[in-house]
Amino acid sequence: LLSITFTTEQRGFAVGGNKLLKTSDGGESWHSESPSSILQLTDIKFSDENNGIIAAYYIDWHYHQAAFLRTSDGGQTWESTFTGDYAWPVSLSYPDPDHAYVADQNGDIFKSTDGGKSWTRVYSGPYQQMLNGIFFTSPETGFAVGNLESTGQILKTGDGGLNWAVVAEFNMAPLNGIWFTDSLHGFAVGDFGIIFKTGDGGITWSEQLP
């Protein structure tokens, strides 16, 4: 299993491989809701109690093809979308019911403006760039983390993903995940137990020692 989220104190979901698990009793028991045997599920996010998206992929002639599952009824039913893009989605951000973003290990970022029904590539990184995590503090402002070879990178957009810029780089510190507690305060984590922190909306980042 790769990702877990709770929409209420009692209802939660976990995904990984071809498994989608659901609990309705606060995690005391889990039941399989697996919607597809061919999809590999990598991340799950909800924008509210009802609207959720799962990032996934399947293998087609040795290539990763992007796919998504969406629900608008709190996970009772799931609808699949196959984009036709060669991509390996690994991290989702879902700031409101309409806008969603996904980062892909091939260095691409995709955006949806209709709650996950359709997706458009809004960023394609340079050769050997990998993206491992993405987080939006609003539908317009977001961050992605990853690495270019061995250099960790933090990218930022302020216009809903249309333009991205590298705002921080860290030598020999590939980054794997990012989270913001509000619009100003965020954390990025990476290899070797490293943590970086911002308190100014991602303008500056400092290393936090354990």
N, C-alpha and C positions, 0 to 999 in steps of 0.2 A: 504494500500500500504506500502511496506517495503523498496523498493530500487528505486533509480532514477539515470539515467546517460544521458549525452548528448554527441553525437559523432561529432556534428557541432554546430554552434550557433543556427541553426534552428531545427535540428533533435534530438529528445530525446525520451527516453523510461522510463516507470515506471512499476514496477511489485509488486504483492502482492495478496495473495489468488489465485484464478484462473484467475486473470486479467493481461493482458499485454496491456498497453496503449502506444500510439505513438503520438508524435507531429511533425509536419513538418513546423511549423510557430513560433518557439521559445517559445512554451508553451501557445500561445493564445488559442489554441483548442487542444483537445486530442481525439483520436479515438481508439476504442477497436481493438486489433489485437489478441485477446485471441486464442491460438493455441490448447488448450486442456481443457476439462471440469473436468478431473479427477486429474490434476496436481495442486499442491499448489506451487506457485512460490515465492522464497525467496530472490533472489539476481540476479542482472544483471551487467555484465561488458563487455566492448569492449576493444580489444587491439589496434584497429585502427577504421577508419570509417566503414569498411566492416565486420570485424570479431567480433562476439559477442557470449556470452554464458549466459544462464540463469540456475541457480541452482533451483532444484525443488524436490518435493517428492510426493508420494501418499501413501495412507493407504491400507495395505494388511493384512487382519486378525489381525488388531489392531497394526501392526508394520509399521514403516516408511520405505519406499523403496525409494532409491535414483533415480533421473532422471535428465536429462539435455536436454536443447534445444540449438541448435547452428545455427548461420547464417553466411554466407560468402558473402552476398549481401546487407549488411547494414540494415538488418531487414525486407526485403521484403518477404522472406520465412524463415521458421524455421524447422529444422530437429530434431526429438526427439531421445534420447538414454536412454534406461533403463538398469542399470548396474546389477540388481539383488542383490545389497548389501542392507542390513538393515542399513539404515543411514538416517540422518536428516540434509541435507546440508543447511547451513545458511549464509555462506560468501564465496565469490569468489575473486580470484586474477588472472589476465590475462595479464602477462607482455609482451608477444609477441604472434603472431598469432599461434604458435605451442604449447607453454607451458601455462598450466592453473592449478590452484590449488583451492581446496575447503576445507573448515573446516566444521566439522559436530558436532552437539551438543552432540553426543555420545562420543566425544573425539578422533575422527579419522580425518585424512587428506588424501585426494585423489589427484592424479596427472594425468594430461593428457599431452601427448607429440605429439598429432595429432590434436590439435585445438578443443578438446572436443568430438571427435568421440568415444574414449574409455578412460576408467579411471582405475587406479590402486591404491589400498590402500597403502600408504607409511608410515603411522604412525597410531598406535593404542595406545591411552593413557591409563593410569591406571584407575582402578575402581573409579568412581565418578568424573573423570575429564570431564569438559565441555569446548568446544572451541566455541567462539562466533565471532571471527574476524580473518582475514588473509590478509597479504599484502606482495608482493614480489617486491623488488627494482630492481631485475634482474631475469632472468630465474633460477639462481642458489641460490640467497640469498633472504631469506624470513623470515617472523615473523608471529606467531599466538598468539592470546590472549584468555584467558578464566579464568577458576578457577578450583581448586581442593578443594572441599567443600567450605569454605569461604575464601580461600587464592587466591588472584589474581596471575596469572602467565603470563609471556611472554616467548615464545619459539622461538628459532632461528635455521635455517638451513643455511649452506653455500655450500651444495652440491646437490642442486636441490631437496631437500626434502627426501633424502635417510636417513639422520640422523638428529635428532632434540635434542636440549638440552634446559633446562629451564635456562634462563639467568637472570631472575629477578622474585622475589616473593614479594607480598605485603599483609600483614595480614589484613583480614576483608575488602578487596577491590577487589571484583570480577571485571574483565575487560571485556568490551563488544565490543570494536572496536579499530582499529589501522590504522594509515596512515603515510606514509613518503612523504616528499616534495622533497627529493633527497636521495642519498645513505647514507647520514650521519644523516639527521635531520628527526626525527619522533615523533609521539605522540600516546599515548594509553589512552583511556578513559574508565571509569568504573562507578560502582554504587556510589551513594552519591556525584555526581558531580566531581569526582576526575579525574585529568589529570596528566599524567607522560610524560616527555620529554627526548629525547636523542639527543645528538649532535655529537656522535662518532660512529654511525652505530649500535647502540643497545648494546654497551658494558656496558655503565652505563645509569641509568635512575634516574631522579629526579622529585619530585612532584612539580607541578605548582599550586600555590594558586590563586583562583579567585579574 
